[in-house]
Amino acid sequence: MKTVLITGASIAGPVLAWWLERFGFAPTLLEKAAAPRPGGHAIDIRGAALDVVRAMGLSDEIFGKRTRMTGVSKLNAASEEVWRSEEMTISGGSFDKEAVEILRDDLSQSLVGALGNGIERIYGDCAAAVEDDDDGVLVSFEKSRERRFDLVVGADGMASAMRRMVFGDDGDFLHPFDIVLAPYTAPNLLDLKDWQLTYESGRDSCMIYTAPGNQALRVCFGFSAKLEDVPVDRAAQIALVRQKCAHMGWEVPRLLDAMEQARDFYLGPIAQVKMDRWTHGRIALVGDAAYCPSPFTGQGTSLAIVGAYVLAWELAQSPDDHAAAFANYEKRMRPFVEINQAIADLSRDPRFGEDPQYYIDVIEPAMGKAERAIDLPAFEDTSANRGP
C-alpha cells in the first residue's frame, strides 16, 4: 500500500486524503496548527466542486451549514446606503445559482470529520526538510522522527512551506495585488440578521456579514499594502490594521476593538499563485499552494476540491507510475485553473463594487463558464480503479 504525506488540513488536504484512502492508498495528513484552524472567509463551492462533495456524500451536511444571508447593502464613507440587493451578496453571488456559500472553518470541519479512522492525522508539527529519491521521499519533521513516504503532496495554502522547500522562493510564483485582507469573528455588535454590509472609505473597506444563527459576525477589513510590508507577528499585524483603518468612521472603531479579542484573527495578502509545474519528482502541490486564484475569483475553494479529486484519481490510474499520474493531473487541471484565475481581472474592475448589474451581466456569466470548464473522471467508475 503506497504511503502519501499531505501537508495542510484545511480544504484540499482532507479532500485528497478522503479520495486516496478510497483508492487504496495510505494517506497521512499533517497540519502545523495544534488543532483545526478557526475562522476565515465565507467561501463558495460551485460547479464541478459540488459534484465532488456530492460524490463524497457530504452535500446534505455542507448545505445544512451554509450561510443564510438574504441580501447586501453598500454604505459610503458617510455610512449612507448607496445601493442594496436582495438577489445576491458580494461574497456569495446571485442566490439563483447552484452554489453553496459556507464559512471556511465549517467546511473544513465537515471535510476532516468525513475522514476514516484509518487515516493518520498529525497536528502541531510540520515538515522541516524533504529528500526525494528513486525509492520515495525522506521527510524530516520539526518535532517527530523522520519518516519515508512514497509520495508527498503540499496542500498548505498560498504561503506554502512545501512549495518554498521544493520549488523555490515565493517571489517566483506569487503575483500580489497589493491588497491585504484581515478577517476575524466578532460579536454581533450591529444586530444584523442574515445580512451583509460593505462599507468603503476611500480605498479602504470593511465587509461584515452574519454567521449562521446571527450570534456572531465575520468582519473583513481590506486595504492597500505591499506584500513585503505585511508583518508576521500578530501584534504587529493588528497594529497595521489599526494604522490603515483608523481613519474610517461609522462602526469601525467598535469593530477594531473587537478585533483585539478575536481568536481567529488572520492577516494575509491577496495574490495569485502561478507556476509552470505543480510537481517535481515524487512531490506535488494542490489547491492554493499550486494555483491560488485569489478571493477576487470566488473559485479558490472549488479549485482546491476539484484539484484534490483529480490528483487522487490520476494516482489511482497509475499507482506504480507517479510521473505519469502527475503529468495527467497537470494536463487535466491547467485549463481549468487558467480560466478561473482570469476572473480576477473582471472582479477588479471598479464597476464590480459600484453596480450590482455588472456582477449579473459580466461576473456571473464568466463564473458560470469557468466553474464547469473541466471534464471530471466519472465518479461511478472510480470504485473499479482501486490503487495499490
N, C-alpha and C positions, 0 to 999 in steps of 0.2 A: 504494500500500500504506500503510495507516494505521499511524502510529507510536504506541506506548504506553510511557510510562515507568512502571516498577513499582519503588517504594521498599520494600526489605526482601526478603531472600533466604533466609528460614528455611523456612516451610511454605506459606502462602498465595501468596507471591510466585512461587516456582518452579512451583507448580501452575497459576497463572494464565498465566505465560509459556508453559508447555507447550501449554496449550489455545489460547491466542491464536495461536501460531505455526501450529498445526494448522488454525486457521480463516482463515489468510491474513493475519494482522496481523504487524507487525514490533515485537516487544517488546524493551525494554531493561531489564535487571534491575540495580538499583542497591543496593549494600549498604555501610553505613557502616563496618563492620568490614573490616580489611585482608584477611581470609581467612574462609572459613566458620567460624562460631562453634562451639566445642566445648561439651560439657556440656548440662545441662538435665535436666528430669524424665523419668521414664518416662511416655509418653503413649499414648493409645489411639486406634485407628481402628475405628469401628463403623458398622453400618447402611449408609446411603446413601454415606458416605465410602468404604467398602470397594468399593462399585460403581464409584466414580470411579477409584480406584487400579487396579482390575482393568481398566477401560477404557484406562488408560494403559499396560497391560502390565507393571505393577510388582508385582503381588501375590506372585509367587514370591520375588522379591528381598526384599520387605519382610517376608514371613512367615519367610524364612530368617534375618533379623536380629532376630527378636522376642526379648523376654526369655523366659527359660525357668524362671521360679520355680515351685516346686511347692507353696508354701503360705506362711502368715504366722503369726507369734506376736506377741502383745501382752504387753509387760512393764510392770509397775507401777514406782513410784518406787524400790522396794527391789530392782528388777531380777528380780522373780519373774514367771514366766509365768502370766498370768491367763486367757488363752484362746489357742487356736490353731485354724487351719483348713487343711485340705489340699484344699479345694474352691474357694479364692479367694485373692486378695491385696487389700489395701486399695487399692493403686494401680491394679490392673487389673480387679478384679471377679471374677465367677464364671468358672471355667475352662470351663464347659459352654456358654458363649455364643459366637456367631460374632463374634469380635473379635480384634484383634491389639494387643498391647502392645509398644512399641518405644521405645528411648531417643531423645530428641528429635534429637540430633545424627546418629544413624544414619539416621533418617527423612529429615532434611534432606539428608544426603549422597546418598541414593538419588534424591531429587527433583531436586536440582541436577544430578546425574550423568545424568539422563534427558534433559536439555535438549539440543536440537540445536546443532550448531556455529554455526548461523546466528543464534542468539540472543546479542545483545551482553550481556556481563556486566561490570559495573564494581564493583570492590571498593575500599574505602578512601576513599570520597567520599560526600557526601550533598547533598541539595537544600537550598539556603540560602533561596531565595525562589521563588515561583511567581506568574506573571501570566496570568490566564485571560481570553481574549477570544474573539471570534467565529471566529477562524481557528485557534485552538489554545491551547497553554499554553507560555509562555516560562519556562524553568527556569534559575535561576542556581544554580551549584554552589559548594561551598566551595573546590574545587581545580580543577575542569575549567572550560572555557569554557562560556558559556551556550548553550543549545540550545532549539529549539522542537519540541514533540511535539503530536500530535493530541489525545491524552488522557493523563492522569496518574492512577495508582492508588496509594494508600497501603496497603501491606501490611506496615507496620513495627511491628506489635505493640501491646500495650496502652498503652505510653508513646509512642504515635505522634507523631513530629515533624510529619508531614504533616497530621494531624488538628489539631494546635495552629495551624499556619500558616493553614489554610483555614477551620476551623470554630470555633476559639476555645480558651479555657483548659481545662485538664484538669478543673478543678473543676465545669465544666458537664456533664461526661459520665462521670467516674469515680465509682463508688459503692463505696468501700472497705469491707472487713470488719474493718479494724483488726487484721489478722494479716499477718505477714511471713514469707516462706519464703526459706531460704538453702540452695540445692542446690550440690553440688560432688562431684567424684570423689576417692576416696581409695584407697590400697592396701587389700587385703582383710585388715585387721588382725584381724578376728573369725573368720577361717577359715570363713565362711559358704559354703554350697554350694546354689545355686539356691533361696534362701530370702529372705524378707522379715521384718524386725523393726520393730516400732513401740514406742518407749519414751516414757512420759509421766511428767513430774514436775510436779505442779501443773497449770498451764495451758500449760506449755511441753512441746514434744515433739521427738522425733527419729525419722525414718524412715530405715531402712537396708536396702538390697537389693543383690543381686549383679548386676553387668553380665554379659552372656553370656560364658562361659568362666571365670567365678569368679575372675579375676585382680584385679579391681577392685570397689569398692563405689561406689554412688551414695548419698550421705548428704544428708539434707534436714532442717535444723532449722526449727522453726516456733514463733513466739512472738508475743505481743501487741505492737503498736506502731502509732501513728498514721501516716497517710500522710506528713504533713509532718515527721515525726521520722526518716524514712529518709534517711540521707546519700547523697551522690553519690560521694564519694571511696572507693576500695576499702579503704584502711587504716581509715577511719572505719567502714565497713560491717563489717569483720572485728571491730573493737573492739566494735561494737554487739552482734554475735552473742555474743562472749565475755561481755560485760556481762550479757546476758539469760539466758545458758545456763550460766554458770559454776557455778551452784548445783546443777546436775544431777549425779547420780552415775554409777554403772555404768561404761561405757567412754567416756563423754562427754569426759573430759579428753584422751584419746588422739585421739579424733575431731576435737576442736577444734584440736589441734596439727597434724593432717593438713590441716586447712582452710587453714593459713597457706601451704602449698606448692601448693595446688590451682590450676592454671592456668585452670580453668573455673569458679571460684567466682562465684556470682551472688547478689545480694540483691534481692528485689522484693516489693512488697505484693500481697496477694490483693484483687482488685477486679473488678467487672463494668463494662463499658462499655455505656451505654445512650444512644442518640441517636434523635432524631425523624427525621433524614435521614442517609443514608450517602453522599450525592452532592451536589455543588454545581458547577453549570456543567459543565465538562469534567473534573472531578476526582471520583474515587470512593474509598471506603475498603472494604477487605475483610479478613476474619479478625478477629483480636483488636483491630486498630485501630478497627474499626467496632462489634463486638459480642462482645467478650471475655466468656465466660460464667463464668470463674474456674475454678481447679482443682477446686473443690467439685463441679462437674458432671461432670468427666471427658470433656467433649464439646468442648473448645476446638479441638482438632486437627481433629475431624470437621467442625465448623462452618467452619473455615478452608478445608478441602479442598472441601467442598460449595459454599461461597460463591464460591470461585475458579472452579470449573467453571460455576456458574450465571451469573456475571458474564461470563465469556468467551462462553458460549453466547448470551446475550441480545445481546451486542455483535455477534456473528456474524449474528444475525437482522435487526439494524437497523444495518448498518455505516455508513450515512450519516445516522443519527439517534440520536446518543448519548443524547439526553434520553429518548427512548422506551425505549432499552435499559436505561438506569439505572432508570427507573420500573418496568419489568418485573422487573428484578433485585431491587429492594426489595420489590415486591409478592409475588414468589415466596419470598423468603428470610425475611421478617419473622415469619410464624407459626412457622416452623421455629426461628428464633432464640429467640423468646419461650418456647416450650415447653421448650427445652433450658436456657435461663437459669433457669427455675423450679426445676430440680433442685437448685440451690444451697441453697434453703431446707430441703429434705429432708435434705441431707447435713450441715447444721449442727445438726441435732437431736443431743443428747447420746448417744442410743442408737446413732448411727452408729459411734462408736468403742468402744462398750461391749458390743454384742450383734451377733454375726455374722448372726443371724436377721433383724435389722432390715434389713440390706443385702439379703438374699434376698427378704424379704416386701414391702419398701417401695421401696428404691432400684432394684433390678433391674427391677421392672415399669415404673417411671417412665421409666427409661432405654430399656427395650425399646419403649415407646410413642414416645419422643422421637426415637430415632435414625433412624427412617424416616418422620418426620412431614413429608415433603415429596415432591412429585411431580417427580422429576428428568426433564428432557428426555431422550428415548430416545437412547442413545449410537449406535445403529445409524443414526439419522437425521442425525447431525452431519456426516458426510463430504459430504453433499449440500448443506450450507448453508455454503459457503465464504464467507469475508469478502471485503473489497475486494481 
